[in-house]
């Protein structure tokens, strides 16, 4: 799970990350940041430069990143889902 990416997004920071593990669940490509194939350093650099070079894109991504983090991953929404899973496991 992309906890560091999520923390950045909650702080209003657009994310550039590899498309691996749970990161695609956290970062919405082209909306709250960019995802690139693992090891594609050129694509990641291009994405970072695109965000840094365009204030409007940076601001739009920042707002979307924060909104996504607070809406989909707020602990008030996530904890009850975990509790439900744990209860099902315990009940068998």
ZAMARGU-4260 file (C-alpha; in steps of 0.2 Angstrom, whole numbers, plus 5000, padded with zeros to 4 digits):
<rodrens>
0) 5000/5000/5000 | 5006/5017/4996 | 5006/5025/5013 | 5019/5038/5009 | 5010/5043/4993
5) 4994/5044/5003 | 5002/5056/5016 | 5008/5067/5002 | 4991/5068/4994 | 4983/5072/5011
10) 4995/5086/5012 | 4990/5092/4994 | 5005/5086/4986 | 5003/5078/4968 | 5012/5061/4967
15) 5024/5054/4954 | 5026/5035/4957 | 5028/5018/4949 | 5013/5008/4944 | 5016/4994/4956
20) 5008/4987/4972 | 4994/4997/4979 | 5000/5014/4971 | 4987/5013/4957 | 4974/5012/4970
25) 4980/5028/4978 | 4986/5039/4964 | 4974/5042/4950 | 4984/5044/4934 | 4982/5061/4926
30) 4971/5067/4940 | 4980/5067/4957 | 4997/5063/4950 | 5006/5052/4938 | 5010/5034/4937
35) 5024/5026/4927 | 5030/5009/4923 | 5043/5002/4936 | 5060/5008/4931 | 5055/5021/4918
40) 5065/5035/4926 | 5063/5046/4910 | 5044/5045/4911 | 5044/5049/4930 | 5056/5064/4927
45) 5045/5070/4912 | 5029/5068/4924 | 5038/5078/4938 | 5043/5092/4926 | 5026/5093/4919
50) 5019/5096/4936 | 5032/5108/4941 | 5031/5118/4925 | 5013/5121/4925 | 5005/5130/4940
55) 4987/5126/4934 | 4991/5108/4933 | 5000/5107/4949 | 4986/5116/4958 | 4972/5105/4950
60) 4982/5089/4955 | 4985/5096/4972 | 4967/5099/4975 | 4962/5082/4968 | 4975/5073/4978
65) 4970/5080/4994 | 4951/5077/4990 | 4955/5059/4985 | 4965/5055/5001 | 4952/5063/5013
70) 4937/5055/5004 | 4943/5037/5000 | 4956/5034/5013 | 4950/5044/5029 | 4951/5033/5044
75) 4933/5035/5048 | 4929/5026/5032 | 4943/5013/5032 | 4943/5007/5050 | 4925/5000/5049
80) 4929/4990/5034 | 4944/4982/5043 | 4933/4979/5058 | 4920/4970/5047 | 4933/4959/5039
85) 4941/4955/5056 | 4924/4950/5063 | 4920/4939/5048 | 4936/4930/5051 | 4934/4928/5069
90) 4916/4921/5067 | 4923/4909/5054
</rodrens>
